[in-house]
Amino acid sequence: MPVQQKQNIKGFSLIELLVVLAIISIIAGMGYPEFSKWQRDRLVKGEAERIVSLMTTATTRVEMGNYPYVRIAFNNSGLIEAKGVGQTDLSKKINSPNDPSCEQADFTGWNTADTGQWKTIGSHTLKTEVYIPSLGTGAAICFSKGGKYFKQYGTAASQSNIKMDKDLAETNNYVTFCHVKSSACNPVGSSFDKDYAAFLIRYSRFGTINKYNWVFEKNKNTGYWVNQ
């Protein structure tokens, strides 16, 4: 008869399982803050990138001649819209007593067969976790080919200048994006919450659109903008 060997099989004791679970919990607890920050930063960055894309699409349409005049409008609900008008409507406005002022009313209500209404190029509504601190309802930025009729309207025109680095002149041609839980979001005072990402779009009258990320230096307790 074959001889059965005794098998020395042992399971985990309850204490051993509890120790393993405790270690896993500690490791997970240590990693969660970093993962949570990564999620927040990614959210703010994603929203800034969507607006970069929207603005770039609008200014590209200007340069291509599809819409020689475009308007990027902001409101408190987080809706950002890009609209444009054709050459016929722009010519009518230029030949009228006043040049375009970047108001919505500039190209509405023509009493002709051509209604002159703005044509939608694109739009995006910011996620509720992300906000733009200094642009209120009615703020708008208008671009035209060659920058001749470039204009800012509302708080887009009245926000204070910032100097981003020693090689760039002061400008108020910017849009800032921050997380709603950030304790500070002040591009003028270079004051941002070190635990939350901040992004900025800098634009020129000629339709150049650039995105920047605020990088915090812990050893200096300050930061600087980095072009992405």
Secondary structure, DSSP 8 states (H G I E B T S, - for coil): -------------HHHHHHHHHHHHHHHHHHHHHHHHHHHHHHHHHHHHHHHHHHHHHHHHHHHTS-SEEEEEE-TTSEEEEEEE-HHHHHHHHTSSS---S-GGGGS--SSSS----EEEEEEE--TTEE-SS--TT-EEEEEGGGTT-EEETHHHHS--B--STTS--B--EEEEEETT-S-EETTTTEE-TTS-EEEEEE-TT--EEEEEEEEETTTTEEEEEE-
